Amino acid sequence: MSDPANITLVTMDGTTFTVPSAYLHRSKLVQDWLRSEGDKQAMEVKHVTPFVLQGVLNFCEIHAEDTSEPLADPADPTKPFEADPRDDAFRGMPDDQLLQFTMAADILQIPELVRLTAQEMASRIDGKSPDQIRAMFNPDDLAEEDVDSDNEMGEVGEEGAISK
Amino acid sequence: MTTLTNLYPELLDNIVFFLPPTDLIHLSYTSKHFHHFIHPVRIWSRAFQHLASCENVPPSLDLSTATRSDILHEVKRIICRERNWRRGLVTRVHDVPARMGVINQLTVDGSSLVSVGVASNYLQLWQLPELVLQQEFLAPIQYRLVAVAVSSENNVVVAGTQAGPVYVWPIGGEALNRNRRTLHGHTDRVGCLEFLRDGTGRIVTGSWDRRVIVWDVTAGAKLEEFDTGRQILGMHLHGSVLQTFHTDARVTRYSFPDLNILYSHRLPARGKSRARVGVGDAGLFFCASGNRRGVCYPLSGPSWEIDAPKQIGAASLDGLHRRVVVLTEMCKTVEEAARVWSFGMGKEGLVPLKATDEQVERVLRCNLWGDIIALAVVDGGIVVGTEYGRLVMLEF
């Protein structure tokens, strides 16, 4: 039986991180794991690199003391996003790293971090022209296609149910 | 390598959630993948909802009653207008006589536009988008009005004078002397006026007497006073940040209301060229110095610099859509003088206006034989005041 106050996480390449479990109280994945399989030695977090996990744990440590209500949905229109100066580490990060954090946050189910990284990504797209946005992606992935949306806007499929 | 294109949809959805409609359009233009992703009505209705929840934005659509076709129609409208803005394509022009000589300044709030002439003691209130004259306001004859602001929310018009007093008129009331309120405090030209957009009816004024004063308009009381040490040419207050632009081309950013200096620097200027314009909207602040150069300061992130082909005489900006329209001096017609600059377009992004057909061309040229010095960006286009006292609205 592992120490209940600490939790050990193992990444894809076998690197282990041991942190107080209180840090991860916002991660639904970790909480579920503690409830069902908390007696095991270590929790495997496949698909996450050590570097990214370290960053995620740093974020969790910074916010361990936060008492704000947990977010149910990262895209909750009723809760305005407020930038926190403690999260400035995410501001200067390269795009692909930032997206890796978004994915890791999604895997670990930490809505606050998903929201933070998604907002940062959105602010990078914000105010850019289509060409500049295109340059942000891997250019090989994209054939330049000028989509004439005026003609297509009339034919929206059935997936477009209005959320009220 | 992780990029936006191979991110799975649920996560992309989270990112897209934070984008305002204009950026959604830009993203959807980049590839078929994004075009199809952004297509659903659900994303658009959410974007409008998000937009409406941001402060200071009138909802373009009532989402509680809007049907699917309403939303699609609105999307189409935004897309068309955004495209025309980027190309500088004018779709409609109309003009009205203003009967006030050379128009010095235009200010807009929602659907109200106020205009004031050079060396005149009265101002006019217009209703947009059709430019219908609603009311005229008169100050004592010895005072020339140099700056105006309107708040449709509080139903008042305020004007700063050459000599210092600031006048307040209620909209809709009779233009009588007893209806007018005077705010005494400044001792020199009051060139900047701005409403605090928090519904409290407070205004900030900046003057050549180097002071910034916060007033309670309804009570007519001075709330706070602050000496910047330099003559103030332009000023913008947004949330907890106050930005000022001074006659020596210095830009300063203060925290508000405690007024600590956050940063301060001088715009690059050559020789004796002076500061020209300082305007702000929704957190964006645009300053231009005498050597054809303008710098735009967003609340966060790096500033943008633009080089105009000629000296910038006036500027107006739309902070929400992140656009700046500048008027260059010594140009005879609006198409030559007005240039639209949208964020992220770089230095070469100053787009001159284009008129679509002969008729529009003719209207554009009519009555425009001098410099235009007044300009306002309104919802859907720009309004310019011409030297021969006409207000011309160019819609995109």
Contacts between the chains, C-beta under 8 A, distances in Angstrom:
chain1	res1	chain2	res2	distance
A	74	B	14	4.9
A	74	B	17	7.7
A	75	B	13	6.6
A	75	B	14	5.3
A	75	B	17	3.9
A	75	B	46	7.8
A	77	B	17	7.9
A	77	B	46	6.7
A	77	B	49	5.4
A	77	B	50	5.7
A	77	B	53	6.2
A	78	B	53	7.9
A	80	B	53	7.1
A	81	B	18	7.1
A	83	B	300	7.8
A	95	B	3	7.2
A	95	B	4	7.9
A	96	B	1	5.4
A	96	B	2	4.6
A	96	B	3	6.3
A	99	B	2	4.3
A	99	B	3	6.9
A	99	B	4	7.0
A	99	B	7	5.9
A	99	B	11	8.0
A	100	B	2	5.2
A	102	B	7	7.3
A	102	B	11	5.4
A	102	B	14	7.4
A	102	B	15	7.5
A	103	B	2	6.9
A	103	B	7	7.3
A	103	B	11	6.5
A	106	B	10	7.2
A	106	B	11	5.6
A	114	B	11	7.3
A	114	B	14	5.7
A	115	B	14	7.0
A	118	B	11	7.2
A	118	B	14	3.9
A	118	B	15	4.4
A	118	B	17	6.9
A	118	B	18	6.3
A	119	B	18	5.0
A	121	B	4	7.6
A	121	B	15	4.7
A	122	B	15	5.2
A	122	B	16	7.4
A	122	B	17	7.5
A	122	B	18	3.4
A	122	B	19	5.2
A	122	B	23	7.7
A	123	B	18	7.3
A	123	B	300	8.0
A	123	B	301	7.8
A	125	B	15	7.6
A	125	B	19	6.2
A	125	B	23	5.7
A	125	B	26	7.5
A	125	B	27	6.1
A	126	B	18	8.0
A	126	B	19	6.7
A	126	B	20	7.2
A	126	B	23	5.3
A	127	B	23	7.0
A	127	B	322	5.1
A	127	B	343	3.9
A	127	B	344	4.8
A	128	B	23	7.5
A	128	B	26	6.4
A	128	B	343	7.8
A	128	B	344	4.1
A	129	B	26	6.2
A	129	B	86	7.8
A	129	B	342	7.4
A	129	B	344	5.0
A	129	B	345	5.8
A	130	B	26	5.0
A	130	B	27	7.7
A	130	B	29	3.9
A	130	B	30	5.1
A	132	B	344	5.5
A	133	B	26	5.9
A	133	B	27	5.8
A	133	B	30	5.0
A	134	B	30	4.7
A	134	B	31	7.3
A	136	B	3	7.9
A	136	B	4	7.2
A	137	B	3	4.8
A	137	B	4	5.6
A	137	B	5	5.5
A	137	B	30	7.6
A	138	B	1	6.1
A	138	B	3	4.7
A	138	B	5	6.9
A	141	B	3	6.6
A	141	B	5	4.8
A	141	B	6	7.4
A	142	B	5	6.7
A	142	B	30	7.2
A	142	B	31	4.9
A	142	B	33	7.8
A	143	B	31	7.5
A	144	B	31	7.7
A	145	B	31	6.0
A	145	B	32	5.2
A	146	B	29	7.4
A	147	B	28	7.1
A	147	B	29	6.5
A	147	B	31	7.8
A	147	B	32	6.1
A	147	B	35	4.4
A	149	B	25	7.8
A	149	B	28	6.4
A	149	B	29	7.6
A	149	B	35	6.6
A	149	B	79	6.0
A	150	B	76	6.9
A	150	B	79	6.7
A	150	B	80	7.0
A	152	B	35	7.9
A	152	B	39	7.7
A	153	B	72	6.0
A	153	B	75	6.3
A	153	B	76	5.3
A	153	B	79	7.3
A	154	B	72	7.2
A	156	B	39	6.3
A	156	B	40	6.9
A	156	B	41	6.0
A	156	B	68	7.7
A	156	B	72	6.7
A	157	B	39	7.9
A	157	B	40	7.8
A	159	B	40	5.3
A	159	B	42	7.6
A	160	B	39	7.5
A	160	B	40	4.4
A	160	B	41	3.6
A	160	B	42	6.1
A	160	B	68	6.8
A	161	B	41	7.3
A	161	B	42	6.4
A	162	B	41	5.8
A	162	B	42	7.0
A	162	B	45	5.6
A	162	B	66	7.6
A	162	B	67	7.7
A	162	B	68	5.6
A	162	B	71	6.8
A	163	B	42	5.4
A	163	B	45	6.1
A	163	B	46	6.8
A	164	B	63	7.4
A	164	B	64	7.2
